Amino acid sequence: MSSQRKIAVVTGAGSGIGLAVAERLARDGHHVVLADIRPAQEQARQIQQQADEAGRGGVARAATVDIADAAAVEAFFKAFGDEHGRLDILVNNAGIDRRGTLERVSVEQIDAVLSVNLRGTILVSRAALPLLRVVRGTIVNVASELGIIGAPGLPVYVATKGGVVQLTKALAIDHAADGIRVNCVCPGATLTPLLQESIDTAPDPEARRRLLDGTTLMRRVGRPEEIANVICFLASDEASFMTGAIVPVDGGATAA
């Protein structure tokens, strides 16, 4: 990342990939706000301690916001703009899934996944654009390998992640003249708390883990920090000639 301190917002930063991104940004000396639907003050405190130990002036703060709530998103970015006046980096990471074929998921579940994964990403990006425009900032959307390929039992999730991929391209086109870069990372199976829970609650956890490991050419699932490294690269000045890019970080799963 650049040696100049940047101001970042990471959604869904209370755990998993979002938390790893926030840790990396703060460790590199940037000011990062962990935005999550659940309170993330303790995570921010721990990241601040790590940043202090790194000695590069990083700052970590937490904010509770439901990205599916348009009024809450607008209020968050209004307050953020009043305090900071700009936004250098937005990482749209928040997401949920609901498993089941289309006939088995409820309308409520469909609405929840659409509201967070796609509508929420749109709402956050829309509210952040004026602040990003001030400094020719950057957006990194977090989709999924399933935004590129299909998968059984996740039709709504797959549709929303495909939507995030296409949203990335459209935003890159619309805001190139503003100097705003927009890119997308598509993680493969990554050992987040959510994935670990799916392993632990499976009838045969060892078989479930072997199955997941076998989905990649590298024969293992990813680690949150491995995905965070790519996200932080795309958010950095080192990726200054990248926009509209869709970057799989999946151990080769989509290459096979």
C-alpha positions in Angstrom: 0.0 0.0 0.0 1.0 3.7 -0.4 3.0 5.2 2.5 0.4 8.0 2.5 -2.4 7.4 5.0 -5.6 6.6 3.4 -9.1 6.5 4.8 -11.0 3.2 4.2 -14.5 1.7 4.9 -14.8 -2.0 4.9 -18.3 -3.5 5.1 -18.8 -6.9 6.8 -15.5 -6.3 8.7 -16.5 -8.0 11.9 -15.1 -11.4 10.8 -13.6 -13.4 8.0 -12.3 -11.7 4.9 -13.5 -8.2 5.9 -11.7 -8.5 9.3 -8.5 -9.6 7.6 -8.7 -6.6 5.2 -9.2 -4.2 8.1 -6.2 -5.7 9.9 -4.0 -5.4 6.9 -5.0 -1.8 6.1 -4.5 -0.6 9.7 -1.2 -2.5 10.0 -0.1 -0.7 6.8 -0.8 2.7 8.5 -4.2 3.6 7.1 -7.4 4.7 8.9 -10.0 2.0 8.6 -13.6 1.9 9.7 -15.0 -1.6 10.3 -18.7 -1.3 9.2 -20.8 -4.3 10.2 -24.4 -5.1 11.2 -23.1 -6.4 14.5 -21.0 -4.3 16.9 -17.3 -4.7 16.0 -15.8 -2.5 18.7 -13.8 -5.3 20.2 -12.4 -6.3 16.8 -11.4 -2.7 16.2 -9.7 -2.5 19.6 -7.6 -5.6 18.8 -6.7 -4.2 15.4 -5.8 -0.9 16.9 -3.5 -2.7 19.3 -1.8 -4.5 16.4 -1.5 -1.2 14.5 0.1 0.5 17.5 2.6 -2.3 17.7 3.4 -2.0 14.0 4.2 1.7 14.6 3.0 3.1 11.3 0.1 5.3 12.6 -2.8 3.0 11.6 -6.2 3.7 13.1 -9.1 1.3 13.5 -12.7 2.3 14.4 -16.0 0.4 14.4 -19.4 1.5 13.1 -22.6 -0.5 13.3 -24.6 -0.2 10.0 -27.1 -2.4 8.2 -26.2 -2.0 4.5 -29.7 -3.3 3.5 -31.2 -0.2 5.1 -31.0 2.7 2.7 -31.6 5.3 5.3 -29.0 3.8 7.6 -26.4 3.8 4.8 -27.1 7.4 3.9 -26.8 8.5 7.5 -23.6 6.6 8.0 -21.9 8.2 4.9 -23.3 11.6 5.8 -21.7 11.4 9.2 -18.5 9.9 7.7 -18.3 12.8 5.2 -18.9 15.4 7.9 -16.0 13.9 9.9 -13.5 13.1 7.2 -14.5 14.9 4.0 -13.3 12.2 1.8 -13.0 8.4 1.2 -10.0 6.8 -0.4 -11.0 3.1 -0.3 -14.3 1.3 -0.1 -14.3 -2.4 0.2 -17.8 -3.9 -0.3 -17.4 -7.2 1.5 -20.6 -7.8 3.4 -22.6 -10.8 2.3 -24.8 -13.6 3.4 -26.1 -16.9 1.9 -29.2 -19.0 2.3 -28.9 -22.6 1.0 -31.6 -24.4 -0.9 -32.8 -24.9 -4.4 -35.1 -22.1 -5.7 -38.2 -24.1 -4.8 -37.0 -24.6 -1.2 -35.8 -21.1 -0.3 -38.5 -18.8 1.1 -39.4 -15.4 -0.3 -38.0 -13.9 2.9 -34.7 -15.7 2.3 -34.6 -14.6 -1.3 -35.2 -11.0 -0.2 -32.6 -11.1 2.5 -29.8 -12.3 0.2 -30.7 -9.8 -2.6 -31.0 -7.0 0.0 -27.5 -7.5 1.4 -25.4 -9.0 -1.4 -26.6 -6.9 -4.3 -28.8 -4.1 -3.2 -26.6 -3.4 -0.2 -23.5 -3.2 -2.4 -25.3 -0.8 -4.7 -26.6 1.4 -1.8 -23.1 1.6 -0.2 -21.4 2.4 -3.5 -24.0 5.0 -4.3 -23.6 6.8 -1.0 -19.8 6.6 -1.1 -19.3 8.0 -4.6 -19.3 11.7 -3.7 -16.6 11.1 -1.1 -14.6 8.9 -3.4 -14.8 11.5 -6.1 -13.1 14.1 -3.9 -9.8 12.1 -4.0 -10.2 9.9 -7.0 -10.6 6.9 -4.7 -11.2 3.2 -5.4 -13.8 0.6 -4.8 -13.1 -3.1 -4.4 -16.1 -5.4 -4.5 -16.0 -8.8 -3.0 -18.0 -11.2 -5.1 -17.3 -15.0 -5.2 -16.0 -17.6 -7.6 -19.7 -18.4 -7.8 -20.1 -15.1 -9.6 -18.2 -16.7 -12.4 -19.3 -20.4 -12.2 -22.5 -22.0 -10.9 -23.0 -24.2 -7.9 -25.8 -26.5 -6.7 -28.2 -25.3 -4.0 -27.3 -21.6 -4.0 -29.2 -20.1 -6.9 -30.0 -16.7 -5.2 -26.5 -16.3 -3.8 -24.9 -17.2 -7.2 -27.2 -14.6 -8.9 -26.3 -11.9 -6.5 -22.6 -12.5 -6.8 -22.9 -12.5 -10.6 -24.7 -9.2 -10.2 -21.8 -7.8 -8.2 -19.4 -8.8 -10.9 -21.4 -7.0 -13.5 -22.0 -4.0 -11.2 -18.2 -3.7 -10.9 -17.8 -3.4 -14.7 -20.7 -0.9 -15.0 -19.3 1.3 -12.2 -15.8 1.2 -13.7 -17.2 2.4 -17.0 -19.4 5.2 -15.5 -16.8 6.6 -13.1 -13.5 6.3 -15.0 -13.8 10.0 -15.9 -14.0 10.7 -12.1 -10.7 8.9 -11.6 -12.5 6.3 -9.5 -11.2 2.7 -10.0 -13.6 -0.2 -9.4 -12.4 -3.8 -9.3 -13.7 -7.1 -8.0 -12.2 -10.0 -6.1 -13.9 -13.4 -6.5 -12.7 -15.6 -3.6 -13.0 -19.3 -3.7 -13.6 -21.5 -0.6 -12.0 -19.6 2.3 -11.7 -20.7 5.9 -13.9 -17.9 7.4 -15.9 -18.5 10.6 -19.0 -19.2 8.4 -17.2 -21.9 6.4 -15.7 -23.4 9.5 -19.2 -23.6 11.0 -20.4 -25.4 7.9 -17.6 -27.9 8.3 -18.2 -28.4 12.1 -21.9 -28.9 11.7 -21.7 -31.4 8.7 -22.6 -35.0 9.4 -19.0 -35.9 8.6 -16.8 -32.8 9.2 -13.6 -34.5 7.9 -15.3 -35.5 4.7 -16.7 -32.0 4.3 -13.3 -30.5 4.7 -11.8 -32.9 2.2 -14.5 -32.1 -0.3 -13.8 -28.4 0.1 -10.1 -28.8 -0.2 -10.7 -30.9 -3.4 -12.5 -28.0 -5.1 -9.2 -26.2 -5.8 -6.1 -27.1 -7.9 -4.0 -26.4 -4.8 -6.0 -29.0 -2.8 -6.7 -26.7 0.1 -9.1 -23.9 1.0 -7.9 -20.3 1.2 -7.1 -18.2 4.3 -8.8 -14.9 4.8 -5.5 -13.1 4.8 -4.7 -14.5 1.4 -7.9 -12.9 0.0 -7.2 -9.7 1.9 -3.7 -9.4 0.3 -5.3 -9.2 -3.1 -8.0 -6.8 -2.1 -5.5 -4.5 -0.5 -3.3 -4.6 -3.6 -6.3 -3.6 -5.8 -7.0 -0.8 -3.4 -3.4 0.4 -3.5 -1.7 2.8 -5.9 0.3 -0.2 -7.1 -2.9 -1.2 -9.0 -3.2 2.2 -10.6 -3.8 0.9 -14.1 -6.5 -1.6 -13.1 -10.2 -0.9 -13.3 -13.1 -3.1 -14.2 -11.0 -6.2 -13.4 -12.6 -9.4 -12.1 -9.9 -11.2 -10.2 -10.5 -14.8 -9.0 -8.6 -15.7 -5.9 -9.7 -19.4 -5.7 -6.7 -21.7 -5.7 -7.4 -22.4 -9.4 -11.0 -23.6 -8.9 -12.3 -21.6 -11.9 -9.4 -22.6 -14.1 -10.2 -26.4 -13.9 
